[in-house]
C-alpha cells in the first residue's frame, strides 16, 4: 500500500504538558497522505481477507467528509479492487471535496437518506452483489480492532502510563485495549454527544474480559459530532503555533483540548506520562472556509 511506517514517530507536546505530567503524541497521520493514521491500520486486515476471498469490490459507509471513505477508495484502487461508497445524505447536494477525491479514486457513490442510513444491515441486503466485500463504517469490527492493535507496536510505547485517543466507533480504542501493557490505562475521548453506549460497544467488539484499566470520557464533543465552535478553532490555531501540530475538527482537536483541560483539573496522577494517538485524517477541516486554519 506504499505505507511509510518509518514516518511514524512520537512528538513531544510542551503546550499540553505540565509540572509532573509529560504529554507526547504518536504521529500516525504521517503514515500516508490519503490512507492516513489509523485508517490504514483498521483497513489492512479487511483488505487482506477480501483478497483471500477473491472478491472484486470493496463497499463501505460514510458521510460527506469521511476520512474512512476516501481512504477506502484509495486503498481499493491501489490494491486492484472496485469500490462503492454508501454515503449518508442527499444526492442533490453538491459533492464535498472529500467525495470528489473518493470519486477520483474510482469509487462509485450511492447516496442514502439519513433515516434509511441508520439500518446498515438493510442497506447491505438491498445492494449486495456477487463479489462485494462489505467493510463496516469506521472499520468497526474484529478485523478493524485487530489492525488497530498493531498501532502500539510501531514504536516503543512501554514507558507511557496512559494511552489516550479520540473515539467514534470505538474500533481503535478496542485495538489499543488488546495490545496495551498491564500498567497502561487506555482513555477514550468521545467525539459523539451522549454516546454512553460506547463502553458496551467496545466490550462487545473485543469479546473478552478487558479489566477496568480503561475509561471513556464524555463532555468534549463541543456540541456533537464534527461541531466546531470558535473556541475549538482558536485552540487548534494555538496548538499549531506552539507545537506545529495539525489537528482536525472531528477527532484530534477535541482529543488535545480534552487532555489539556483534564490536566488542569488534575485528572491524571503526578508523574504520569501521556501518549496521545493522532488518528490522522484532516478531511473534516475541508468543510471550513479557506484560511480558517493556518495549516
C-alpha angles and dihedrals in degrees: 000000000000089000114169103215089168089067091066112099142152115259123197115234108206093175091059095044126089140181105307094004123093117195124191133163132221105227101218088153089078095063093090135346094235108019085050129182119324091000092083093046092050094045103042100081092043090055091047091053092045090054093047090052092052094238121160106200131051113209125192147159134241150127133266093277099033116152087197094057097051091043090050092049093052094042090051093050097050092044095051099254131127114232139210124191121203103208127201107232148040120322090212091063113098111261116262119235088254093056092044088054092048090049088050088058089056101264117150109221122218115186120216123190115244097252094050091043091067090071103064092167091060091047091051091050093048098047103031116127133175110281095029120133112193120213115194121240111279090006090280107175144076094289091048091052090046090056093046089052087068092063095085092051095061091084136357107287097161096110094066123097095197132035111197130189141163112255129213110147091002093238096124093044089052090055092048090052090053094053106031120111121248094256093053125093117210116215125188123199106209115225092188120084115248092351091160093151091066093096092055091045091053092048090049092051095049092046094200137077111284100181122223101290094109137071139185114218120206134192100065099091092102091225101324146319111339092355109146117182119185095266089062092048090048089052091050092052091049093049090053093049094048103036105011089237117151113213136177131232094238106050126352099042091055090045092054094043091052093050093050091050094045091051089052089051091051092243092148124063117250115274092026117155111212125200115193119199115227099211092195129221122107095192093120091062089065088076089067124090113264113272095025091117129035095228 
